[in-house]
Amino acid sequence: SKNGEIVDSIAEGESGIIIVDKSPFYAEMGGQVGDVGKIITKNAEVKVENTTKGGNGLYHHNVVVKSGMVSVSDSVTMKVCKCRRKAIERNHSTTHLLHKALKETLGTHVAQAGSLVTPERLRFDFSHFEAMTKEQLKDVEARVNAAIMDALEIKVQELNIDDAKKLGATAQFGE
């Protein structure tokens, strides 16, 4: 699409949205920013500036065509910016470490209330009865840093919710 209209092609210098049903790009959601990178066709090179997901489950790649013209029928090669994705993954993992450290320091009542995860930083919103003391902040920081220094292995598994909970997974926001 271009300027809110469905089009058959987008030419060099134009911005638009390329929509596909499957993508290696992570779509912005849950406080985590979307992936960037490029889409290459035999006739065009396209810069992906953000990725979101539409209500229909399709991936929306916000793009600028750097050269050539990209058309609806084109076969594409999609390349995620790996360096940026790794930085986002590190900060995403740190939100989990931070959540655990907060629960250990402040109590099991602590619940995530939002977050922002970017390549440069993370923000973690949580519920608690009062402001944290300097000692509590130092304790949380020490716990997170110790976990980072342990260089824990990250293992990705897709499981149904019951099996995941048996392995100790926790869910937020009705997930």
Disulfide bonds with the S-S distance in Angstrom:
none
